[in-house]
Amino acid sequence: MDFFAQQARVRGSSRRLVVLFVLAVVAIVAVIDAVVWISLGHRPVNGEPARSNVTLLLTSTIVVIGGIALSSLFRIMSLSGGGKTVAESVGGVPVPPDTRDPQLRQLRNVIEEVAIAAGVPVPDIYLMENEPGINAFAAGYSTSDAAICVTRGCLDQLSRDELQGVIAHEFSHVLNGDMRLNIRLMGLLFGILVLAIVGRQVIWFGGGRSNRRDGGGQVWMIGLALVAVGYIGYFFGRLIQAAVARSRESLADASAVQFTRQTEGIAGALKKIAILSEGSELQVANKQEVGHMLFGEAGAFNALFATHPPLLKRIRALEPGFQEAELERLATSLRNAPAARGAAQTDDPSTSGFAPPPLPVSNASTSAVATQLSPSNAGSFQHAGVLRQSLPDTLTLAAQQPESALLLVLALAASTHNTLQMPQQRLIADAFGDDVQHAATVLGTDVNALSPALRMPLVSLAFPALKQLPDGRRQTLLGTLDALVRMDGRIDLDDYCLIRLLRMQLIEATQPRRAPVDGQKKLPACRDSVRLVCAVVATYGATDETSSRRAWLLAMQQAFPGEALDWQMPPAAWQAPFERALADLDGLMPTAKEMLIQSLVSAIQADGVVTSEEAELVRVICASLHCPLPPQVELQHV
C-alpha cells in the first residue's frame, strides 16, 4: 500500500464528500422551501390571494441551512476530545496499562508493537466489553490523540495473529488520515438527521395547535416535510458514508498485510466473522454512527448501505482462489476444537512483549538484541516486537503511569557527564521537588544502559501516560526538559529528537482538532527547507564532510533532478532553522512529501549503513510531516 497515494485519495474523497453533502443540503432546502411556500406563501392576505413571498423563502432557507450547519458543528465539537470521546460514545472502557488479564495484556502488546513499527505514539486502548461480535475501530484527529477500540469478541474469538491483522488494519486508518474524515462524517450525518428530530417536534406542536386555532394544519405539514426530508437526507447521507468507507477498506486490508508480513492473520479474522453467529455485529444503539469506522459491518450486510466490501471479496483479495466451501470446513474445525480460539492463545501476562523467532531475545542484553537485527527484519512488525520485548521490565512499568512516565523522560533527557549531573539534579528538584529528582536519578541507572535503538520506542510507550498529566505539570515537564538539554550550552542530537517529538505530540494531543491537515505546496516552493533538512540528515549520517556532501547531493538529485545546487553545511545552531523548515514542509501535498521522504532515504543509505542518529532524525522528520516511517529503510543500529 502506498501511504502517500492513499493520502491523495483521502483528499479526493474529502472533496467528493463536500460536493455530495452540499448537493444533499441544496436538495433538502429546495424541498422544504417548496413546502413552506405551498403551506404559508399562498395564504390569503386581506381576502386577496398572496403573491410569492421572497422574504418567507429566504427565511426558510437560512433557518434550514443554519440548522444543519449548527447541528453538524455541535456534533463535531462534542467529539473535539478526539479518539477517546468517540470510543466512550459507544460504550468503550479504557484498558489499564498495568492489566493482568491475559487477553488484555496481549491486546496491549500487539498495539504497542504496531505503534513502534509505524513510528507513532501508542494510542489510547478501549474495550467494548459487552460486544460478542468481532469488530474494532480507530478514531481521532491525528496520531497523537488516536484511540483504538476493540470488542470482547476480538479477544475471545481471534488468535494472536488474527488480532494482529485487525489491529494493523486499524492502524492504517490512523496513518492514512481517515480518522479526521470519519469524525466529520459523523457530524454531517447528525446535522441532516436533526431535521427529522425537529420535524417530529413540529408535528406534535402543530397537531396541538390545529384543534385550537387556524394555522395548525400548515405547521403540521411543514413538520411532516421536515421528517420526510430529514430521513430522506439521512438515507442519502448513509449512502455517502458507505461509499467513502468502502473506498478505504480494501487498502486498509492491504496495509495490514504490509505491517504484519503475512495474510493469514487478517484473512483468518474475516473468515471467523463469516462463520460465527455473532459475526461483526454491534449491539450498541448508535452503531450506525460509527459504522464507517469499523473493521466489519456494524449490522447485517446490506449492499446499499454496506460500509465494507463483501466478506468473500475481502478474503479473496488476500487469498486468491479462496472458495466459500472452505468456510464450512473451518466452522467444523472450530466446533471440534474450541480451545483453538483466541482465549487459549494469549501472551503470558508476565511477559512485556512478543519476540518472533528465530531471535532468542529472552536471554539477550538490549545492546545484543540491537546488533542482531537483520536488514530484512528492520522496520518491520517483527522488528518492533523484538524492540518491545527487549525493553527492561522496570522501564516498561515506569512508562505505564503518568508520574512514573514523567520520571522516565526526565531520566532519558539527563546527561551522563559527571560535570552536568549535579546542576541537572538541582534543576529537576527546583521544578518538581527532591522526591522526583531522587526517583529520576534511580531510574536513570536502567535508562543509561539502554541501546540507542530503544529510546524512541520507550517514549512511544510512555506517551499515553504522559497525556494524562495535568496541563500545568505537562508544561513544566517540557520546560524542564528544554533546560536540561541546554545546560551545557549545546544540544545533542538524541536529546533534541526526544524533546522535539514529545513537545509536538503532547501539544497535538491536548488540542486534537488543531492537528495539521495536508497542505497544497509543491516541492520547489520549499526548496530551501528541503536543502536544510537533507543537509542536517546528511551531516549526522556521515563521518566527514566529503561523505556528507555526497549524501546530500544524492538527496538533491532525487528531489530536484537536473538542478545544480551548491552544498552548504548546516549552521552550528541548526535546531531553530530546522524546526522552521519542518513546519514549512508539513504544508506540502502528499505526493511532494513522498518525494521528500525518498530523498531522505537516498541520503541515509548513501554509505550503506543507517545509524541510530539517522534513524532518530528520520523518525522526528516523519512525525513532523505526519507520515509513517519509510518501510524501505534498512535500520542497522550501530
Summary of the structure (lengths in Angstrom):
residues: 638
radius of gyration: 27.9
end to end distance: 29.7
largest distance: 98.3
contacts: 2237
relative contact order: 0.10
helix: 67%
strand: 3%
